[in-house]
């Protein structure tokens, strides 16, 4: 007897405004339960103290999660000067203090040093695995965590508010793998003091923004059918930066069954030539048929090979 499925086959994206106090996994579970969705995943982890944009992939959209996670992100964050904590945020114990409170002019002068590709050591309390164990589990046991620096990209870093001498509010546009807590820690050090993050809010993940988000309370207040109709974004929303390749019905049929599609005629070559300039190093395209997503596919010469078939 076939196993009964739990939930409905809903396909697309919901943008959650994650509340403080929940892990990303806990927030995902609540959305999945509220929508009675069969399958779900999230596009980029947020710390429990963080709020803001958490893209939730449902059904076949889960096959595109890695593309959402790789998108540029925007954060608003507040730094508390004069105290460093074990976690580099307000949840940790204070381990160092300083009487230095940097002036606005000094802060603005330091910011350009963090633009572009920079080297960053992740916080001691993070989810990176070391010999199969999470760094935060090692740190909780009181052991020092030896984390290697990694290269991250910062596209914009601005001081946007200074509510009092102890605090400063920033906005940052950054690439994949950036730790805002490390950024705050390192900025404080450059300014001759110490600091930690007290407020962290994600404003954007790639094409997903707060403008199109919904809270858990709002989601719970909607009736199920209305929630899906109002909130669901198409699967291809996470694939805005990936070039699209239109296929015929016959080509789409082959691709959906895991077969390679050969584009050999002159018209076929013209279709491919229009894509060449926009293909990335991995040569991934979004294959479409009659405007509907069929698969993520890789272009190799004159052949299109399926990478992830979208069963819609």
C-alpha positions in Angstrom: 0.0 0.0 0.0 1.3 3.5 -0.9 2.2 5.7 2.0 -0.3 8.5 2.5 1.2 11.9 1.9 1.2 14.4 4.8 0.0 17.8 3.5 -0.9 19.2 0.1 1.4 19.5 -2.9 1.8 23.3 -2.9 4.5 24.7 -5.2 6.0 28.2 -4.9 7.5 30.7 -2.4 6.2 32.5 0.7 8.2 35.4 2.1 8.0 35.2 5.9 8.8 38.1 8.2 10.4 35.9 10.8 9.8 37.0 14.4 12.5 37.2 17.1 13.0 34.1 19.3 12.4 31.4 16.7 15.1 29.5 14.8 14.6 29.4 11.0 13.7 25.7 11.2 11.0 26.5 13.8 9.6 29.3 11.6 9.6 27.0 8.6 7.7 24.3 10.5 5.0 26.8 11.5 4.5 28.0 7.9 4.4 24.4 6.6 1.8 23.5 9.3 -0.4 26.7 8.7 -0.5 26.0 4.9 -0.7 22.2 5.3 2.1 22.0 2.8 3.6 18.6 1.9 7.2 19.8 1.5 9.1 22.9 2.5 12.5 24.4 2.9 14.0 27.9 3.7 16.3 30.1 1.7 18.9 31.3 4.2 19.2 30.8 7.9 18.5 33.6 10.4 19.7 33.6 14.0 17.0 33.4 16.7 17.5 37.1 17.7 17.2 38.1 14.0 14.0 39.1 12.3 13.0 39.8 8.7 13.0 38.2 5.4 13.0 34.4 5.4 12.0 32.9 2.0 10.0 29.7 2.5 10.1 27.3 -0.5 7.1 24.9 -0.9 7.0 21.8 -3.0 9.1 21.9 -6.2 10.4 25.3 -5.2 12.6 23.5 -2.7 14.8 22.5 -5.7 15.7 26.1 -6.2 16.6 26.9 -2.5 20.4 27.1 -3.2 19.8 29.8 -5.7 17.9 31.9 -3.2 20.6 31.4 -0.6 23.3 32.5 -3.0 21.5 35.8 -3.7 22.7 39.2 -2.3 21.3 40.1 1.1 20.5 43.4 2.8 20.5 43.8 6.6 19.8 46.5 9.1 21.8 46.1 12.3 22.5 47.9 15.6 26.0 47.8 17.2 26.4 48.3 20.9 29.8 49.9 21.5 31.9 49.2 24.6 31.0 45.5 25.2 32.2 42.3 23.4 30.2 39.1 24.1 30.9 35.4 23.6 28.4 35.3 20.7 29.1 38.7 19.2 25.4 39.5 19.9 23.3 40.4 22.9 22.7 36.7 23.8 26.2 36.1 24.9 28.2 36.9 28.1 30.2 40.1 28.2 33.9 39.1 27.9 35.5 42.5 27.3 34.7 46.2 27.9 36.0 49.5 26.5 35.3 53.1 27.4 35.8 54.2 23.8 32.8 55.4 21.9 33.7 56.3 18.3 32.6 59.5 16.8 30.3 59.5 13.7 33.2 60.9 11.6 35.5 58.1 12.7 32.8 55.5 11.9 32.2 56.8 8.4 35.9 57.0 7.7 36.3 53.3 8.7 33.5 51.9 6.6 35.3 51.9 3.1 37.8 49.5 4.6 35.1 46.9 4.7 33.9 47.2 1.1 34.6 44.7 -1.6 36.0 41.2 -0.9 37.2 41.0 2.7 38.6 38.3 5.0 36.3 37.5 7.9 36.5 35.0 10.8 33.1 33.6 11.6 31.7 34.1 15.2 32.6 31.4 17.7 28.9 30.6 18.0 28.0 29.6 14.4 26.7 26.6 12.6 29.9 25.8 10.8 30.9 22.1 11.3 34.3 21.2 12.6 35.1 17.5 12.5 31.4 16.8 12.2 30.4 19.0 15.2 28.7 22.4 15.1 30.9 25.2 16.2 28.2 26.5 18.6 28.1 23.1 20.3 31.9 23.2 20.9 31.7 26.8 22.1 28.9 26.0 24.5 31.1 23.4 26.2 33.6 26.1 26.9 36.2 25.1 24.4 37.8 27.6 22.0 36.8 27.2 18.4 39.5 27.5 15.8 37.7 28.9 12.7 39.5 29.7 9.5 39.0 33.1 7.9 36.8 33.1 4.8 36.4 35.6 2.0 33.1 37.4 1.8 31.8 40.3 -0.3 30.4 43.6 1.0 28.8 45.8 -1.6 27.5 48.6 0.6 27.9 49.6 4.3 26.4 52.7 5.7 25.8 54.4 9.0 22.1 55.3 9.0 21.4 56.4 12.6 23.2 57.2 15.9 20.5 57.1 18.6 23.0 57.6 21.4 26.8 57.4 22.0 26.5 53.7 22.9 24.7 52.6 19.8 24.9 52.9 16.0 22.6 51.6 13.3 23.9 50.4 9.9 22.7 48.9 6.7 24.7 46.5 4.6 24.4 44.8 1.2 26.5 41.6 1.2 27.1 38.4 -0.5 26.7 34.8 0.5 28.3 33.6 3.8 28.7 37.0 5.4 28.3 37.1 9.2 27.0 40.5 10.3 28.1 39.7 13.9 31.7 39.4 12.7 31.3 42.6 10.7 30.2 44.4 13.8 33.0 42.9 15.9 35.7 43.8 13.4 34.4 47.3 12.8 34.5 48.0 16.5 38.1 46.7 16.7 39.1 48.9 13.8 37.7 51.9 15.7 39.7 51.0 18.8 36.9 49.6 20.9 34.7 46.5 21.2 31.1 45.9 20.2 28.3 43.5 19.6 25.1 43.3 17.6 21.9 44.1 19.6 19.4 44.2 16.7 19.5 42.4 13.4 16.8 42.6 10.7 17.1 41.1 7.2 15.5 43.4 4.6 16.1 41.4 1.5 17.3 38.1 0.1 17.9 38.3 -3.7 14.4 39.1 -5.2 12.6 38.6 -1.9 11.9 41.7 0.2 10.0 42.8 3.3 7.4 44.6 1.0 6.0 41.2 0.0 6.4 39.4 3.4 3.8 38.2 5.9 4.1 37.6 9.6 3.1 34.3 11.3 0.2 36.0 13.0 -1.1 37.3 9.7 -0.7 33.9 8.1 -2.5 32.2 10.9 -5.4 34.7 10.6 -6.0 33.9 6.9 -8.1 31.0 5.7 -6.0 28.4 4.0 -7.2 28.9 0.4 -6.9 32.6 0.6 -3.4 32.4 2.1 -2.1 30.3 -0.8 -3.7 32.4 -3.5 -2.6 35.7 -2.0 0.9 34.8 -0.9 2.4 32.2 -3.2 5.2 33.5 -5.5 6.2 31.5 -8.6 9.0 28.9 -8.3 11.1 31.0 -10.8 11.1 34.0 -8.4 14.4 32.7 -7.0 15.8 32.3 -10.4 15.7 35.9 -11.6 19.4 35.9 -12.4 19.4 32.7 -14.4 18.8 33.0 -18.2 15.7 31.3 -19.6 15.6 28.9 -22.5 12.3 28.3 -24.3 11.6 24.7 -25.4 9.1 23.0 -27.6 6.7 20.5 -26.2 8.7 17.6 -27.5 12.0 19.0 -26.1 10.3 19.7 -22.7 9.0 16.1 -22.7 12.5 14.7 -23.2 14.0 17.0 -20.5 11.3 16.1 -18.0 12.2 12.4 -18.4 15.8 13.0 -17.7 17.0 12.9 -21.3 19.4 15.3 -23.1 18.0 17.7 -25.7 20.3 18.3 -28.7 19.9 21.7 -30.4 21.5 21.2 -33.7 19.6 23.1 -36.4 20.4 26.7 -37.3 17.3 27.9 -35.5 18.4 25.9 -32.4 21.9 27.5 -32.6 20.3 30.9 -32.7 18.4 30.1 -29.6 21.6 29.2 -27.8 23.6 32.1 -29.2 21.2 34.5 -27.6 22.0 32.9 -24.2 25.8 32.7 -24.5 26.6 36.1 -23.1 24.4 35.7 -20.0 25.4 32.2 -19.1 27.4 31.9 -15.9 30.4 29.6 -15.3 28.0 26.7 -14.5 26.0 27.3 -17.7 22.7 26.8 -15.9 19.5 27.8 -17.6 15.8 27.7 -16.6 14.1 25.6 -19.2 10.6 26.8 -20.0 7.7 25.3 -22.1 4.7 27.5 -22.8 6.0 29.9 -20.1 6.0 27.2 -17.4 9.2 26.0 -15.7 10.3 22.6 -16.8 13.8 22.1 -15.3 17.0 23.6 -14.3 19.4 22.5 -17.0 23.0 22.8 -18.0 24.1 23.9 -21.5 27.1 21.9 -22.8 27.9 22.8 -26.4 24.8 22.2 -28.4 23.2 20.0 -25.7 20.9 20.8 -22.8 21.1 18.3 -19.9 18.6 18.3 -17.0 20.0 19.1 -13.6 16.8 19.4 -11.5 13.5 18.5 -13.1 10.5 20.5 -11.8 7.4 18.2 -11.6 4.6 20.7 -12.0 
